[in-house]
Amino acid sequence: MTRRRFGAGIFAGAMAAQTPPSRGEQRPTYPGIWRFRFGTPEPQTPVSARHYPVAESALRDLAVVTKCPISPSEITGRRSRRGYHLRLPLEPGEMIYGLGLQFQSFLQRGSKKTLRVNADPAADLGDSHAPVPFYVSNHGYGVFVDTARYAAFYCGDKVRVDDPHEPPPEQPEVMAAVAQLPKQFERYHMAKSSHVEVEIPVAAGVDVYIFAGPQMREAVQRYVLFSGGGALPPRWGLGFWYRAYGGATQDEVIALADELRSQNIPCDVLGLEPGWQSHSYSCSFTWSSNFPDPRKALDKLNAQNYHVNLWEHAFTNPTAPFYADLKPYSGDYEVWDGLVPDFAGSQARKIVGDYHDANLVSAGVAGFKLDECDNSDFTHYWSFPEISKFPSGLDGEQMHCFFGLRYQDTMQAIFERRKTRTWGLVRSSHALAAPSPYTLYSDLYDHREFIRAVANASFCGLLWCPEVRDAKDNEDLIRRLQTVIFSPLAMVNAWYIRNPPWKQVDREANNAGQFAAGWQDMEQTCRKLVELRMQLIPYLYSAYVRYHQSGLPPFRALVMDYPLDPQTWAIDDEYLMGDSVLVAPVVRGEKKRRLYLPEGDWFDFWTSAKISGQQWLDNDVPLDRIPVFVKAGTLLPLARVTQHTADPAVFELTVRRYGPGDLLAVLHEDDGSLSGPITTVQLEWRENEDAGSVSRPSNSTSMSYSVTRWERTTE
Ligand code: GAL
């Protein structure tokens, strides 16, 4: 059917309503993944525009599932005047999660989310830096709707007049499980069958992918591997990041670098904010007079083992050297007087990428912070409108969905050519982003939302940085920094404060150079936290290798690992880091922290006290401790504290035994290149020796990790 038939005339609505729902046509895909085609999809979708290939061989390593977890007859679609409409089933007691980097909610059953790209969500409506049309169910499967439109997901709260209205089936177990959810979910008929309704604007059809479990973890793994596998950071990406004041001069940045080293505050990455450019809104991509000799500055910082990360956004100022070349390959609206590169086309990607390679990366820049690539409809009203047109054929709505992704790809092409890894920051992303070496961040600053985002990002193959800036008081700073240390990217973003926040948390006083009395104590507290991050790097790196190779996110909401325990279904303020560490961050003002430990035995990271799981605890939370628990059976490697990851001492380990249990740990060594071999090193505790051993494959040439101390924790 053509669109015109539906688009015109007073009967169009009635005709559309008569269109019978149809089943999708099944198309071949990969093991454990089913694809259904409805109507005629748009040519530009996340799958059709993908940069990274599917990680096929890793998909084949997952458990074989031969039956689609949703009955294909229950997935229906129909064309309407408004675009395309899909309907998927939900079972009684089924919970769904995901839909991207949602700040304000976690368990999505019962909500409506419109997946618009937006930096300043005014309410919990689905607007996000990284909306992703993928959800995962606690019944062990995932659903991906392959669209670059602002799709609306009605997650189980709509009932059609012609839906069967029989009384709820007798399922006492489901009723009992749902009854354990917090009060705010009661109204959504969680215990009944329902549907997810998805409306995709404009499109005349869409592909839907179903990812098998059997549990949530595997469904997410399959989605991440379908995306291309998880991104693997260089080790330095897991160290501590400090972004200098936006207006800092070359000398001030060098003084900061010296200060961090002389004060023994570990740091691997120094970020430069807008002031490095001669024009920054829009961007000139050329050094400002603040940096009279950027080469010298980069050489000096690199010699101190700092990796330099440059802030920018893509809106290209007329003074940018490649402005004229880019103009034919940009959109028809300006942003901040600059061009909007058409990153959906290879020409714009090449022009922007080549310039960055030749002028910045070749000079010693290790990576970028790709800012402002989202949109703003509620507070500052910037960015290109949805009515924009781009030479590649995209409109503004599609381009907003793609802009962050394709911007990341543009930069990644540089590092792929150089066969090196980068690690960066990005403010917008979308579907299939897992392989992209970028971590999301925001200008928003609600600490609880930042914690929830760590848990939420895990469902969709995204990474999130709950960065620290200024703070309300010392308690706020410490609590925020604790969260950051146990997060995908550990960063202080001092872009609007001249001095480190530990010297003065208050923005105005900080910028006036008025340091708090006794700031040295705060510096010591923060130093200790940053040191803890350095100790965790070997453990974290292995969690990232697992993400890279098998698609399992390094940070995960509890429900992903414990989907059968209804107590975990709504927990959005705790998460797992790797397989063995549970983190329950605390926000300012909390004197007791109510937290849940799932089944099994756990050990308090700080006291080594053993605690049985499957219970809620009201923990005392002294300011110097973020609640962290280690699963029984873990061998936790802790690295020697170094000032940066280039110091070989990062490979010297103390291994703590939290037994009894499997007492194996897997670590990884490699040459740090983009795709060099990764060696697996195994640590094993030998009970009778009260110590352990390290083994690596006999053909391994890398000899990095060594254990200097085996520690038995009390039980
Ligand atoms: C914001 C960004 C901040 C900082 C600032 C500089 O858009 O979120 O982290 O970089 O720009 O102007």
Residues whose N, C-alpha, C, O or C-beta is under 5 A from the ligand:
A	BS01	GAL	P274 D371 S442 D443 W495
